[in-house]
Amino acid sequence: MFRTLKEFVKVLRDIIIIQCTAVEEHKVLHRDCSLDNAMIVDLLGGGSRGVLIDWEFAVRINPDLKYAIGGMGTIPFMSCGLLTQLSDAQQAALGGKKLKYIPKTSSNALALPVSHGNFFVTKKEERCLVDKIHPYFKDLIPLTKEWRTALKDNMENPVFFSTILTLLNTHLDRLPDDEDLVSTVKTLKQSAAILTDRVKKRVASQSFPMELPKRRKSDGISMETDNESDG
């Protein structure tokens, strides 16, 4: 677990550096970079470092900058280009067409159409993204917006690792080295209390009283009559 916002951003930077090294020096693409595969390792003597785990979906990048598609990884974190290819494959399968093997290109892929829900395209998606950010992370909203802007045209104008690293370094310089942990804990507790209250209200509004239906007098008479006739 990260202790401060600055540590959190440093971990993100470490993971970008890992991917950059794997691609540029070893021609290996991880293809499954998600929250579940991002870890923080505490170092001896203090400090920490971001680590990227689970490389089972990693592939070799060929000299022509292409690689076999194979597997999917974690869908919410898949690239727009790969999601487009997955969608095309599903449509072809439904239409009974035989898929032609086409290797994925690592530096040039079609952009995901807006109609498919590309999260990076419009200001509406940006507002949705910002609205879901917890108050604790409010100081990272400028970084979030700039990162989104950099990635939205990635399929047409590829973004290099160096661009993202420069972005992260710039915002790291603006973050304090330490934070008021007492204030942070207080904020988190207040947010938790608000969330708990909302959940209770929603549960209450969706629950129904468990009352047995009232028996009419005529029902009782008919039951007695039936019992007498049975006897």
N, C-alpha and C positions, 0 to 999 in steps of 0.2 A: 504494500500500500504506500502511496506517496504521502508525504507529510506537508508539503507546501505546493502552491501553484507552480513555483519555479522548478521544483523537482519534477513535477508532472510534465512540464514542457520539455525539460532536459531529457526525460525518458522518451518522449516522442521523437526528439532529435536523434537520440541514440539509435532508435529503430529505423529511422530514415537512413542513417549512416550505414547500418547493417545491410539494408536493401541495396544501397548505392554500391557498397563494396562487393556484394554478391553478384550484382549485374555487371558492373564495369570491370572488375578484376577477375571474376570467375565465370561470367556468362551464365549465371543461374538466377532464375526468377522464382520468388517464394510463392506467389499467387494466392496466399490465404492469410493475408495480414488483417487480423481482426482483434477485438478487445480480448477474446479468450486466449489468443496466442501472444499477447503482449505482457511481458513479465517485468518485475523490478527486482534486481538482486542487490542486497546490501553488501557493500564492500568493507573489507577489514580496514579499520582506522577511520571509518566514517564515509559518508557519501553513498551513492547508489548508481546503478547503471541499468538502462533499459535493455531487455533481451527479447529476441523474436524466436519463438519455439514452433514446433510442429511443421516440419518441412516436407511432409509426405506428398504434398501437391506440387512441390518444386519441379521445375523442368530446365533442361539445358536450352540456351538460346543459340540457334544455328548462326553460321557466319552471315547468312542473308537476313538476320534479325527476325527469324520466324521460329515458332515452336509449336509442338503438337498441343491441341486443346486439352484432351484427356481430363476427366474429373471436373469438379466444379468449385470446391472450396466452400467458404461461408457466403451464401447468396447475398445478404445485405451489404457485404463488403466487396463484392465482385466489381470489376471494372465495367464501365458502360459498354465498351466494345464487346466484351465477353457476354454480357447480358443480352445484347442484341443478337449475337450468334446463337445463344441458347434459345431465344425466342424464335428465331428463324428455324432452328432445328425442330422445335416443338410443332410449329406450323406445318413444316414439311412432313413430319411424322403423322399428323392428323389428316393430311391430304393424301397420304399413301405414296408420297414421293420418296425415292431413294436418295439419301443424302450423299452428296459428293464430298469427299474429304478435302478440306481446305485448311492449311496450317494457319495458325494465328500469328499475326505480325506484332512484334513487341513495340514498334515505334510508330505505327500508322494503322489506325483502325477507324471504322465508321462511327460517327457520333450517334448516341442513342436518341431517337426522335423524341420530341417533346411529348407527343401523345403517349409514349411509353412511361412517362413519369420521371424524366431525368431530373434528379434532385438539385442539380447545380444550375439550371437554366434561368429561371425567372426570379424576380424580387419576391414573389409570393413565397417561394420555397425558402428564400433567405429569411423572411420574417418568421416562417414556421420553425426554422432551425433555431433562430435566436430566442423565440418564445419558449422553447423546450430546455433552454440552458438554466441550470440551477443557479440561484443568486450567488452561491459561493464562487462560481466561475465567471462572474460578471466582468472581471478584468481581462478575461480571455476572449470576449466578444469581438474586439477589433481583429484579433488574430484569426478567429473563426471566419469573419467576413472576408478578410484578405485571402485566406486559404481557399475559400469557396470561389472567389473571383478568379484565382489562379487556375483552378481545376475545371471550371465550367467549359473552357474551350480546349481542353487537353486533347481531345480526339482529333481536332483540326490543327492545333498549334501545340505540339507536345511540350509538356512542362518537364524540365530537367530536375534531377535531385538537387542540384546546386541552388535552384530557385527557391525550393521549399526550405532548404537549410538556411539560406540567407534570411528568409521570412521568419523562421523560428529564432535565429540568433538575434535578429532585430528586436523581437518582442521579449526575449530573455533578458536583454539589457535593460528593459523598462520595468521588469518585475523586481520587487525587493528580495533580498537574500533570505529574509525571515519574515514571518507573519505573526500577528497577534493570535496565538492559538486559542486563547480564552474567548476572544471575539468570534473566532471561527466556530468553535464548539457551540457557543450560544446561538449563532445564526442557524446552524444545522439542527439544533434542538427545536428552535422556533418553527423552522420549516417542517420538521417531522410532526410537530403538534398540529400544525395547520393541515397537513396531509391526512393525518389520522382522523381529524374532525370531519374532513370532507368525505372520507371513506365511510365513516359511521353514518353520516347524513344520507349518503347514497344508498347504503344497505337498508337504512330505515325506510327510505322512500320506495324501495323495491320489494319490501317484505309485505306479506298479507296476514291479517289476523287469523289465527287457527281456531275458529269457532265452529262448533257443530251446528248444522241447520236445526231450527226449532221444529219440533214435531207437532203437526196439527192434531187437534182433538179427534178429527175424523179418522186420522191414521191409526190412532190408538184403538178406536172402536172396531175398525175393520180387522185389526190384528187379533183382537179378542175373539171376534166372530170366527175368524179362520181357525184359531186354536181350538175353539169349542167344536167346530165341525170335524176337525181332524181327530179329536178324541172320540 
